[in-house]
Amino acid sequence: MGLALLLIKTSINFIIGDYILPIICVIIVILFLLANKFYKIPDVSAILILLIGIIVGFSIFGIPSISIISLPNTIIPTVQDFLKGGWFLAIPQAPLTITNAILATTLLMQDLVHRDIDPDKLSKSIGLMNITSVPFGGFPMCHGAGGLAAQYRFGARTGGSNIISGLILLPIALFFASPEFVAIIPLGVFGALLVFFAIELGKHSLKTDSYIVTGIMAILALIINITIAFIIGMILAYGLTKIHKHP
């Protein structure tokens, strides 16, 4: 729920100052929702919206030049890098990774596709991805519940969706590696999509055994940060458990 609220907040920031395009994108999603409900057609609204965003970006900024990705250089971290990265990145990120990328993703898999995924497997795969990519300058990665909800919301049901994503993203990464290519897509497009990601995620967060804990954690995540929300939520959950055991 906290992540859903943060996504809503982000989407509002993206939409401010660019209302027309996001409204068009939202209408497209709703039309596909209605069409899918009555006629069972594939929901390709997200792909269509991204194409619209790219076309609008091309019309404003022009077609970006081809920029082939350079070969990565191996980076050997120093002791100072480990200390700085551990203190400023790893420790603050740990609660978010545990909750959003492991536990929430595990629960969401049960809700969406009725599969029981061992959280330990998600932990190991996240660790393997990062240990493999970071020495070559790769960005930290995880199995986010938000990403899972987003993919499911727009039609992904099998592992084939990852193959489709790869076929789209790999050529972009190889031949349009410059940040200018991503920047051509208007932020309002992402804002419109984020609204539906957040709704999908928030809907499943209501399946909780404690609205008190969930509500307080969500508000704290929105107004302070997820780490504080996680710590206070654990304390509250533990306290409520003790109260129920010893009335």
Stockholm file with secondary structure:
# STOCKHOLM 1.0

chainA/1-247         MGLALLLIKTSINFIIGDYILPIICVIIVILFLLANKFYKIPDVSAILILLIGIIVGFSIFGIPSISIISLPNTIIPTVQDFLKGGWFLAIPQAPLTITNAILATTLLMQDLVHRDIDPDKLSKSIGLMNITSVPFGGFPMCHGAGGLAAQYRFGARTGGSNIISGLILLPIALFFASPEFVAIIPLGVFGALLVFFAIELGKHSLKTDSYIVTGIMAILALIINITIAFIIGMILAYGLTKIHKHP
#=GR chainA/1-247 SS CHHHHHHHHHHHHHHTTCCHHHHHHHHHHHHHHHHHHHHCCCCCHHHHHHHHHHHHHHHHHCCCCCBCCCCCCCCCCCHHHHHHHIIIIIHHHHHHIIIIIIIHHHHHHHHHHCCCCCHHHHHHHHHHHHHHHGGGTCCCCCCCHHHHHHHHHTTCCSTHHHHHHHHHHHHHHHHBCSHHHHHTSCHHHHHHHHHHHHHHHHHHHTCCSCHHHHHHHHHHHHHTCHHHHHHHHHHHHHHHHHHHHCC
#=GC SS_cons         CHHHHHHHHHHHHHHTTCCHHHHHHHHHHHHHHHHHHHHCCCCCHHHHHHHHHHHHHHHHHCCCCCBCCCCCCCCCCCHHHHHHHIIIIIHHHHHHIIIIIIIHHHHHHHHHHCCCCCHHHHHHHHHHHHHHHGGGTCCCCCCCHHHHHHHHHTTCCSTHHHHHHHHHHHHHHHHBCSHHHHHTSCHHHHHHHHHHHHHHHHHHHTCCSCHHHHHHHHHHHHHTCHHHHHHHHHHHHHHHHHHHHCC
//
